[in-house]
Amino acid sequence: MRKIQKHGAFIISVLVAYLVKDLVLYLMGDFKKMHDDRYFAVGIGMLLVIVIFYPLYELFKEISKSFIESYLRRSKRAVKSRFIGILLGFCLALAFLYGVYAYLWYDINILKDLQAALKL
């Protein structure tokens, strides 16, 4: 069971850290437009990735680890099974991240699409 928790925390941590990196790069697009010196912009971009990405990954790894452990305590009481609790929490987190990535990458609002599909 610990391996499942560890892998789940790793997957969620990587996805969240990558999402934050995408947001930083999106903001860097505005930064690149403000500066004509591309070499300077590349150096600043690399520095931001190192300064932000690694500590953020470590932070989210610890947060998701503690979140999963606290979630397990609650879900064990509600679902009566640790495995199903882990699986359900992991699927909910992936669904949320999927919605955020869909919106950022392709400007897709999954909630509106789901609402429109349910009205049919």
Secondary structure, 3 states (H helix, E strand, C coil): CHHHHHHHHHHHHHHHHHHHHHHHHHHHHHHHHHCCCHHHHHHHHHHHHHHHHHHHHHHHHHHHHHHHHHHHHHHHHHHCCHHHHHHHHHHHHHHHHHHHHHHHHHCCCHHHHHHHHHHC
